[in-house]
């Protein structure tokens, strides 16, 4: 009985430390996807970068513990974390766009090293990212989670008591939509106030004629949004340059800011801002 009480007190103290540490972050948005390969991390990185470019104080938390790609996409590599000498907090990495970033990639160092962890260890690391990192005052914290509805997104949502919204990423394919619907219901079950759906890879812009080619079809995500009574945020077309930019650590919202893909993203970004508390 005494052990149970001690454990409950410890959990309560940890939750209190998290709440206090992130109390100065106005809006927390988690990015979800039902399956891998739909561009969830690319979206998260560009959304955080977009908000920073707009002049907002933004942070990006990568809780995709087994496949952390945020650092790579922002040109941060396996750069390690340091500790603030004054307050003892972990200092997040800072990009040239004044975007604060925390990822498991900074913890493990070698990108080839796998983390062979079960749920409790993953929960512990996410707690540390929320309670021990010096996030400071932020307008936005974007949380990039792994595909599915497992330990990492569940832990993040349960630990952050005031998540503002969830952005679900899908591609215009039946198999992707089937999994996206699970992510939407997951967010609804956990009572997240705002949920939006994005249709990524929605057609390919021909580099020769600028016409859109519907490789996987289109419109299914918008129909799903109507059926499930959530907001449809928009469609983002495919662009082969996106992969090249991600590989060299650049975002398309910065490097291709005069393109159909950036135009689509700007519309989506503005909708998310309108749903924020500022």
HUQUIGI-V860555 format. One line per field, one symbol per residue. psi: psi as a letter, one per 30 degrees, with the letter a starting at -180 (. if undefined). burial: I if it has 16 or more other C-alpha atoms within 10 Angstrom, else O. A space follows every 50 residues. Layout:
BEGIN
psi=???
burial=???
END
This chain:
BEGIN
psi=eeeeeeeeeeeeeeeeeeeeegfgjekkkkklkfllgggeeeeeeeeeee eeffgljlljjjgiefijfeeefggfbhklllkkfefglkkllklfghkk kklfffefdjffjkjikleeeeeeeeeeeeffkieakkekjkjjlllaha eeeeeeeeejfhkelkjkkllhkeeeeeeeeeeeeeeeeghkekklkkjl hilkjkfefglkkjegalfeeeeeeeeghlkjflkjlljffeeeeefghl kffefhfileeeeeeeeeeeeeefglj.
burial=OOOOOOOOOOOOOIIOIIIOIIOOIIIIIIIIIIIOOIIIIIIIIIIIII IIIOOIIIIIIIIIIIOIIIIIIIIIIIIIIOOOOOOOOIIIIOOOIIII IIIIIIOIOOOOOOOOOOOOOIIOIIIOIIIIIIIOOIIIIIIIIIIIIO IIIIIIIOIIOIIIIIIIIIIIIOOIIOIIIIIIOIIOOOOIOIIIIIII IIIIIOOOOOOOOOOOOIOOIIOIIOOOOIIIIIIIIIIOOIIOIIOOII IIIOOIOOOIIIIOIIOIIOIIOOOIOO
END
